[in-house]
Amino acid sequence: MGHAQYYKKLATKSGVSFFLESLRTREPCAFLLCDRAGTIIAPATPSVYTERFGTILDELGITDLDEVLGTDSSTVIGLGTETQLVLFPVGFPRNDRGALAIIHDAVGQYAPSEGDMAFFANVAHLLSSVLEKLGTGEIPLIDTDRPDSFTLDSTFIGKLSEASTLPTALQRILSHLTLSTEIDAVAFARVDDQLKQILPLYQEGFNENIFAHERTQQLLNWEMCKSPEPLSETFRDIEGQPPISLKALALYPVLNGDEVVARMIFGSHKVRTISTRTKGLAESLTQMLGVTMARIHAQQAMEESDVRYRMVFEKSTDALMLLNASHFIECNEASLTLFKVDTREAFCRLHPSDLSPVFQPDGSSSWQKSVSLINQALEQGSMKFYWKHMRTDGTEFDAEVWLTSFSHRGERVIQATVRDISEILHNRKEIEEARDKLEKTNKGLMETLDHTNRLAYEAHQAVTAKNRFLAKIAHELRTPMSGIIGMGELLQDTRLDRTQREYVSTIVNSASSLIDILNDLSDFSSLEEGLFPINPTPFMLRTLLDDISSVMGITAHEKGLEFLTFLDPQIPERLIGDPLRLRQVLLNITGNAIKFTLVGQVALRATLLSERDDCFQLLFSIKDTGVGIPQETVDLLLGAETPAEELPQPFGGTGLGLSITKQLLSRMGAEITVTTAPGKGTDFQFTLDLKMDIGDEEDRFEDIDGKRVIVVDPKRGSRENLAEQLSAFGAQVFVAPSTMVALEKATQVEPGKEPFSLIVVVESREESSTRELLRYLREDRVAKEIPILLVTDPGITMSDRDLDELGVRAQVVKPLKSSTLQQAIRVSLLPKRSHTTQPLKALSKPGEGEPDYSRFNVLVVEDNRINQKVAVRILSRLGIVTKIARTGLEALEILGSGAWHLILMDVELPIMDGIEATVKIRMGECGTHNRNIPIIGMTGYTMDNVLERCIKSGMNGYITKPLRPLDLQKILSTYLK
């Protein structure tokens, strides 16, 4: 008998053909067993794949498979884009070998995974084991005459290959083994790599729990169970008696490729040695079980994949259908709805051309074109195109179609996805028509926009011309107004009777009001032209508030009002913002508050609302005790341009002040609110977000931190504000409204508490009561040791002699500035031997303690004779030597012939203006000794572009006309030291 015939006999009697045929129904592949010459041994029934295998070998010129087979691994042979041939070596009897050939189609749709390849390898390994043992006689053939023999026949293999679950396969192995061999106990255990232990999943025939016995545990240790080699052991004890009823044990690995996934355990209660024949049978069955496990897992994965595909197929809103070359074979519910077909059976009797008009839009036949596209999809794998479809009711629609080919149940099929795009095309057409209309409209709009831009440009030019005209008029008006105000203030300091002083005061106040109106007009014009940019820069809020207190405090004092300021200590010392605009806003609002407050006080407060990262939200409040404002008037005041005649009395004016303030705050990201009622005062509030300067370092005032302080002031508002400031410094404050309360508190000794460290006495206009309190304090044994700080109104300060007699350490003049108050407290707390009774005053009027400027020379560059007189008179009162230059050129000549300490330079000059003159001075054209001289510009223009030019030219600062004594005094105190 030839080799091929012999192998075919073995394959037939062992059921190999049946086994391979059963695999074919569960995989999208063909399984063939052949010898090395390529002769098919199993399956016994010829098929199309048998012919294809022979054709493939002939095309490749392979006559001996042993030349292309590997030793243990698979050999993959690609055949174009549609087919692959995979060969696994199979051991045959008589030291020969053949191959397990797997042919799978449509690589683009199905490619064997690693799990699939492991499954194929298991099948090849099983076939090798079965054929070798059948050939050596270890497993008897089906025609044996022994009644007790166990045959590995096709029936058993068929049943095993049909098992869909692991328990079913185990039961069938157990029933065959226990009927025909000495094995009467079987167990199946899985290796748990994570827990590193053996988990018995199935056992039958054991009377005891074999896995709990110490000897069994040693044998079934974790590392040994991972070994792919079979193990066997005979149970004996020292005395020759078995420790348990089990007499023999054999273990075989269940493999998935090269990986041990479980163990089959065979035991016998009958014999101590399991025969070689039974071991061979057990090993073969174990290998079959490994193949069965791999097949079951693969089958379950395929079934799960089928379920998922079916769910997607059915629930898709697109029309999905399967078809072959002749008709549809499946469809989803969306397909029936789209094409208006009643049942799936009716749909599956149709061809795609049956659901199409006779001809497509390009004139081609729907039948011929659909057949061509289907064939292309079968060859190329997938394609996409547009198609004109027709429903069963005759209505046509445009569709987008995707065709994708794949292998389904052993057959090449196509999945078609059809999407109705009629509405999309309709919308696209409408969009194109709308786009054409839009282009025409845009063309018209562009023409209109060009015309509008021309009109806007002309309007802007008109506004610019108007604003320049207003600026020029304001500048020209400032020249005579400077003379009126300057001479009027100088006249006020001369000897006048009461009537004359009243007349002069009226003239100065009227001129000042006119200047305010001019300022509002200039500011509003600048806003219209966008000349008020916001320029963030580092600044100190405490210094800004002190500056406002100095300016507005004197104005408030002249009306008999208290001007109070408070700065929240939680606010950083240095912030980043626009101090110039913030100062302008606060001065505007506080000025209005003082203007419309007859009695009481005006309070300016800055408090911290929130903090996030380095950004601080501050609340600014300006509250007064004035006449209040009706709500309808508030709306008018905050309007853009409310004519003065529309404002009710006493709220007249240009109507621009608060409007300018509102616009400035809007540019800084803030919005102003007003809480008011007639007769109950007004509270203006706005919030502002400012960032902390990264160079800021906290400068805590520690001189009075934690110390006890008494504040004596009969005025409630003033008293509470001063107490709040001291509390912000960290002091423990006790307020006293009267002399007796203060004296009683100061002399009272409280157990467990430190004595008072400071008494702050606010002098009232009744000077005698203050002096009486001070004397009482000095005469008391306890109180005389407490330092006293005196706060006085402007014009009623005490002399140094009086302060020494009354025991006052320091004196400070209202309005109170934070920095001045801190300095006064610091002086008051000095030891007595270090104390000098030098009063600390706030900024006061000229003539009240000005420094000596007699050694300084100031050059005034001014072409207007009135302004010359005003400047010279103010400077002369301070003892300053002055000289007049009428042009910039004349100023250069004067500077070149001598040394000067300060220049007041008018910006608008004939021949050579102040800007050009400043540039030449800085370049050294008048001599290097005057190159760095301080230069202060004087201008009637208040627009930013003019002021910016002053700074860029090299000026140290600027002052706006009309010249005021206080403004000049501040300049002199800064640059003449």
Phi, psi and omega in degrees: 000129180292164180302313184298316180294321179297315181293326179294323178296315178300316183296321182291315184286340179266358179080017181297319181300315180297321181297313181293322179295324179292327177292327183299328183282349185248356181229150176281046184216168172248135180249122181229136174254124182225161175273184187293338178276355180092007178284131182287126178260320180209148000290158183288334183276122179296151179213177179297331180287331176298316179293319182296324180296315178297318179298318181299314180297321179295317181296324181275350179071034181263122177248341180224109183295338181297341180283336182252347182284143172277182180282303181238331187272175182274161175238123183251128180239115179277139182234075182075211184259356188250336190222145171230147176243123179243129182244130175243132180292139178234126179284132179249162173299163177064036177057029177255172176205156176231215183209148168265116183257127177243122177251121176232142187257169173053070181301326181295337181259325180224124174231126182303133177277178177298323177295321177298315181296323177295322178296316179297320179296320177299318179299316179296319180296318179298315180298320178300313183296315183295314183293321180295317183287325176295321182291328181271355178084003179294330174246117183295152179280173184291337183267020178292151180264356182286125184291334185262009183282152176255123183255137176271072188269175184293331180297312181296313181298321179298315180296321179294321181289339180270352182297127183261349178226157181296314179304322180297315179298318180296318180299321183288323176295316182299315183297321179290319182293313187288341180277330191232006180225175178281357178282127178232008178217132182226139175222149178237122184232138179260145178272120178260102183293327183288315180275349181053055180206171180260128180247108177290120181261340182200136176208149183208134175095356178266129177278337179239167175278096184297333184284349179266351183283139184300317182295321179293321179297323177295320181289321182263043178287166191296316184293321180291326180291335178282348183288138180278358181273143177291147179238148175215153183204143174252132185273118174218150174251185185297325184270006178087007180252136179294139180290334178225171184294339179290132184256326182222153184215136175224138183236136180229139180282140171262116189255144166239092191074236177261003184262132176278118182252343181194176177230139168259129183244121180248131180227161180222134172264358187262312186237156179271344181230125177277133186291159179298321179299317181291321178298318179298318178298316181297320181294318179297315180296324178296320178295319176298324179294321177299316177297318180297318178299315180298320180293319180297316179297317180295319180295318179296320179296319179294320179295320177296319177298319178298320180296315180296319179297318181296321179296314179296318181300314185283324186271354180295139176280344174278155177283115180245137180210152174251140180212156171248196185292342187250329184192174175286145178240350178195155176204161176260178185295326180297329178293316179298319181293315184296316185264000179058050176253140188286311187230162177294324181299317179294322180295320185286353176270359186260158171253152179308329179290338177290340179252035181218154172294168184298321181234146175277167183303334180276003178092354181280157179288133180296323180295307183296318183291321180294319178298319180295317180293322178296316179297319178298319180295321178296326181278315186273339180101319179198157176194163183224141181198170177258145188214144175265113181258167179219133178279169181292342177273003176095351180283140181256155177207155177274139184224153171253127189237134172244131175244130179225124182263146176199173182266127183226112179056044177078008182232143176281120181230173179234133170264126179251133175244121183241128180233127179286119181243020181300315181294322179297315179295323178297315179296322179297320179295317178297322180295319179296318177295319178295325179295321177297316178297321181295321178298318177295318179296319180298322178299316178294321179294322179297320177295318178295321181295320177299317179296318179296319178298321178296317178296320180295320178297316178296321178295319178297318177298321179294317179296317179299316178298319179297315181294321177295323177296316179297319179296320179294316179298316180299319180296315180295324179290329181295331182298305176292327180295325177300318178295318181298309183292314182299310180293325179296316179292324175294322179294328180296334181273003176264175179282114179229148173281177187298319182294315180298318180296323178295318179297314181296318180299321179296318180298313182296316180295319179296317179295321178296322177296320178295322176298318178300319179296317178298320178298316179299317180297317180295315180297317182294322177296320179296320178297320179299323182271000181071030182264017178243066180289156176265121184243095179296136179204153178296139176205167179253115182296325180298316179296321180297316180292323177297321179297316178296321179298321180296317184287307187280337180296320179293319178299317179295319181297323180296336176265003181077026182253156171269130174248114187245143175230149177216132177240120179301125181294344179284347179283133180301154182293320183241130181234171176242119180190195177253095184294329181295313180289320178297319178297319180298317180297312183294320178295321180297311184290315180295325177298316176296319181299316179294323182298320185256020175245122183267320179221155176107234189208163171232126185242128175250121184231143173233115183235156180270124178268313182204164181219132178216118186056238180254018180252132183239130176262116184252145175251120176257132181228131174238106186243135180231171178249035185279203188284345183081167184226131173297151185299320180295331177286325176301316179298322178291318181296325181272003178287171184290305182218090178262117180300147183299326183291344179273349181273130178290152176288144008260042186253029181289181182133196180287337185078009184256341188304301181289332176296318177297316178301316181299317181293320178297315179296323179298321179290336177269005178082023181238163179224131184272141175235153183231126173246117187202165174199144180304127179083358183238014177082179184222143178232107175269132181224148170205150177253147183219131177267119180233142177269151178279138176292126184296343178272003183287135174237135183295127181243080185284134179277102189263355184301324185242007182298121178085354183274156181266134186225142173253132175247121181248115180201124181289340181272122187298311183298314179297319181297315182292321180295317179295320178296323180293319178298315180294322177297323177297331176283353179103005182278156171262111193254136171241126183258144181228124181278346185219169181296315185295320179296318180295315181296318180297318181291321183292327183269355182279128178263117182255119182301137176081001180240147177291148176293165180293141182263342184200143172241122178257114182253121177264115185285132176268176180290343173274087189299329184295322182294323178295314180297323179296318178298315181298321179294317178301317181296321181289333183275341181283141185296322182273314187291333184293345179273354183268125178300147181240133173246125184256129176249123184235159172284156177300137175093353180233031180290151179272157177282163179302322182296315178297320181297318179295318181296324183270000176075026180275126181282322182207155180231136178228140186259138176292155359286145184283124172258146184302315182293320180294320179296318177299317180296320179295319178296318180299317179293320182297327184272001176294150175301155185301320183292340178264001188276136170236130185279063178260113182297142176258114185251148169281177181299128183240180180290156176300142182098347180254083175079031178292151175289167182273113180252017189293341182268006183254147177245128182237131177262123178257115180256102187206132182267344181271127186295323182294314179296327175300312181299315181300311182297314182296318180297316180296314182291324181295323178301332180269004177084014184272138175278127184237158174216145184257135169234132187269342179223166177294325179296319178295325179296321179296321179296318181293317181295330181286348183250009180186176181258135180231158185255338183199146176237128168260109192247114174292141182282317182267104181228151175284162177066296177224117184283174184294328179295311181295319180297320180296317179300317181293323177297315181294335178277355176087018183286348178250015181108139184292337183289341178250011186295323183256019180297139176298131179236124179247120180283146176240124183212147174270349176276139178244009180287149184298324184295326178288314181295323179294323177297323179301313183292317182295330181289342180119004177290149179279337181185188179210160178221134183270146177279150004284152179290129178246142181305317182296318179297317178295321180298322178295319178298314182295319181295336180277319189253346178247097183233000000 
